[in-house]
Amino acid sequence: MDRAKELLHQVRALRKKARITVAMGVNALQVVTNFEIGRLIVEQEQKGKNRAKYGEQIIKDLAQELSLEFGRGFSKHNLEYMRRFYLEYRHRISENTQKISGQLPIVTNG
């Protein structure tokens, strides 16, 4: 292989590796985000007096608002999965570990 072809091969390999790394990072961030959305839903539900009805209404309203703003991915069904995901895995996080939401970038309005 001549030098130009070798360089092209190396650049292509690097680009492919970068794409895979980015995809893995995005997937990890999505998991953390879904966990945190589930946490927020559970915390809000715990403030309600009639938790079953209150929780159902919160998820329904949240799904409607988020779907309007962000589109797909925030159906009532998906939000219920996020809630269950948090409830299932919340106890597996070490008490010494920084709260997951502290690892997310800060987003402000405006």
Stockholm file with secondary structure:
# STOCKHOLM 1.0

chainA/1-110         MDRAKELLHQVRALRKKARITVAMGVNALQVVTNFEIGRLIVEQEQKGKNRAKYGEQIIKDLAQELSLEFGRGFSKHNLEYMRRFYLEYRHRISENTQKISGQLPIVTNG
#=GR chainA/1-110 SS CCHHHHHHHHHHHHHHHHHHHHHHHHHHHHHHHHHHHHHHHHHHHTTCSSHHHHHHHHHHHHHHHHHHHHCTTCCHHHHHHHHHHHHHHGGGSCTTSCCGGGGSCCCCCC
#=GC SS_cons         CCHHHHHHHHHHHHHHHHHHHHHHHHHHHHHHHHHHHHHHHHHHHTTCSSHHHHHHHHHHHHHHHHHHHHCTTCCHHHHHHHHHHHHHHGGGSCTTSCCGGGGSCCCCCC
//
